[in-house]
Amino acid sequence: MAELLKVTELGKDLREAINKLEVSGDLESVGIVTRVGDGVAWVYGLRSAGASEVLLIETKSGTVEAFALNLNEDEIGAVLLGSDEEVVAGAKVTLKGTILDVPVGEEMLGRVVDPLGKPLDGGPAIKTKQRGLVEREAIGVLGRKHVHEPMMTGIVSIDAMFPIGRGQRELIIGDRQTGKTAIAIDTMINQGRQKTGVINIYVAIGQKLSKIARLVDRLKAEGVMDQTIIVATGPSDPASLLYLAPYAATAMGEYFRDNKKHALIIYDDLTKHAVAYRQMSLLLRRPPGREAFPGDVFYLHSRLLERSAKLSDKLGGGSLTALPIIETQAGDISAYIPTNVISITDGQIFMETDLFNQGIRPAISAGLSVSRVGGDAQTKAVKSVGGGLKLGLSQFRELASFAQFGSDLDEETKQQIERGQRLTELLKQHQYSPMSIWEQVASIRAVTSGSFDKVPVAKIQEAKTAMLTRLWKDHKKEMQELNTGAEKIEDESKVAGLLDKTAVAVAKGFED
């Protein structure tokens, strides 16, 4: 139990203010700031305050908002939502009468806001008809439906090997500068290009403001900003705003989920979120545990990510898909926060520094990455051509490292290595160039069926581009049908014959 506040230790002015409160009997709804510093205020009184309730602290130039985080027997630990410069000991504190909430609705689309919903893009003030609770209980088991609709990222290696479904939580994990945010941004852009109608929400937690500005410019250039909300916090913002950002953005996403729509939310990144929470917890004198994080740091992320779900038909069938990002140190995924988030999510995409440095981008590790939803969320077309892709690629990487030590390899092993090299080259993809379903199916089939076996590895990308151009030019109608992804590609089918014939014809022009 927290040590009781000793009134005798306080200054004379403070003692007088507290005595007045006790005499008037206002201790239930009024409080006095006893000490303040580092964005945290300790308040005596306010006995009727609840967790996450908004408090109003009076200062010389107006009021500063805070929210109650520590509810001790005799005092409250409140985290300030603004600057603590004008908050002084002895200041009067009252209850606002509301739990923390943010504006939600269609009016937020196309805007850059802070975690309290205030615009940061220089645009007009946002007036919404509804507000959503920052902290809200996740939907129960009976209110959910299994994940079965695809959330196409446009990145071949993800859509073919680690498919993501609407309502899934898929972690993107790796060291800094390995292309984690690039995957998330490409997924956002793909929603606009494929006209899926999915709403994008990007949460920048302590990211450089220049990076956020570049992202906004890119999304505007791609024509995706109109279906995007950006919740931004910079490195200089108080820890309270960094802590609130993911929860506030999730409340905005839940509005679309609960109104029969589909939303995608990207948390960039939850490592900084955990650090902000650790800072607040230590300032509130909560006992530190492993790596100095408080004991409830697992609950911090589990209650956040559990709010992403695919709703049952009875509740409208909407969905909120989460792509949390975690930064590792030297590829250590067994650290505290990475293991926490891995155990909460439905799979992870692991970005490998070595692959990134070799020029294999996106640098996705086929061995350590997994999607626990599996093929349920994959289109039939991609599933039929990408079935053995993950196993084949993992075996190739093992064989390739083994082959470095000996040259006498049997024909089968040689062929497997040759095919693996072409597959690796095929899965390389430039940033901001997500591929549609028909492009993915045609490209994967060209390599796995053996049509590109005689094309030199260095010319695989060129051959792929030539094949896709010819397919779209000569067989546009068939490719549009294939783009629905509804049909399974059987070896004897008309579409398979058409793809193989075109691939073989194109390959002849690139053979040595």
Secondary structure, 3 states (H helix, E strand, C coil): CCCCCCHHHCCHHHHHHHHHHHHHCCCCCEEEEEEEECCEEEEEECCCCCCCEEEEEEECCEEEEEEEEEECCCEEEEEECCCCCCCCCCCEEEEEEEECEEEECHHHCCCEECCCCCECCCCCCCCCCEEEECCCCCCCHHHECCCCCECCCCCHHHHHHCCCECCCECEEEECCCCCHHHHHHHHHHHHHHCCCCCEEEEEECCCCHHHHHHHHHHHHHCCCHHHEEEEECCCCCCHHHHHHHHHHHHHHHHHHHHCCCEEEEEEECHHHHHHHHHHHHHHCCCCECHHHCECCHHHHHHHHHCCCCEECHHHCCCEEEEEEEEECCCCCCCCHHHHHHHHHCCEEEEECHHHHHCCCCCCECCCCCEECCHHHHCCHHHHHHHCCHHHHHHHHHHHHHHHCCCCCCCHHHHHHHHHHHHHHHHCCCCCCCCCCHHHHHHHHHHHHCCCCCCCCHHHHHHHHHHHHHHHHHHCHHHHHHHCCCCCCCCCCCHHHHHHHHHHHHHHHCCCC
